[in-house]
């Protein structure tokens, strides 16, 4: 999942970014209203964490523009302005949640996940492919009933494939999900992470694989059993 953090306090932004990445989020950071609006016009974010006291104005001024798009992200205002009128104003103007600083990282992650669920950005039913299972509420992935927790970028790629399954996912979309402003991925990064993830899935014996869809990207597919009990992919890979 990808979140835009709109925060002009550099130290706080670094701490939040570290905590959110450890929780499995891709984080992009901007420090002004103009930069936030430009980012949202070019990238589809699942959520926006929005400060109010920004150098070029009140973060609440962004709410209308962020809500105007066809796939609006979940928007959480996170600010030191915590009076009842402040909170009421933020919620009435369209925020999904209003968080008063300081906030524990565990609570922030829980509020983000709850806002995403309410916005409908996650599929409510568990996703299954072969012996692989994904709970979109908790974001837990299991392989044959056991926890399956690959490194962060492989997990992001796998979540994107699980959420789309059985439909294919464009390579460009996967690049966008894996990329971030401060840690741009390499030219062949998607291929590298797909290769690593294929190997992990094969080693787990979960009966799922990542197929290459020529000219488009990749899709997650269950392996069809072959004579003799050996699995083989149900479609062409590459």
Secondary structure as UniProt FT lines:
FT   STRAND          2..6
FT   HELIX           10..22
FT   TURN            23..24
FT   STRAND          26..30
FT   HELIX           33..42
FT   STRAND          47..50
FT   STRAND          53..54
FT   TURN            55..56
FT   STRAND          57..58
FT   HELIX           59..62
FT   HELIX           63..67
FT   TURN            70..71
FT   STRAND          74..79
FT   HELIX           84..92
FT   TURN            93..94
FT   STRAND          97..100
FT   HELIX           105..119
FT   STRAND          127..129
FT   TURN            130..131
FT   STRAND          132..135
FT   TURN            136..139
FT   STRAND          140..143
FT   TURN            144..145
FT   STRAND          146..147
FT   HELIX           152..164
FT   TURN            165..166
FT   STRAND          169..170
FT   HELIX           171..178
FT   TURN            181..182
FT   TURN            187..188
FT   HELIX           189..204
FT   STRAND          208..213
FT   TURN            214..216
FT   STRAND          217..225
FT   HELIX           227..229
FT   STRAND          231..233
//
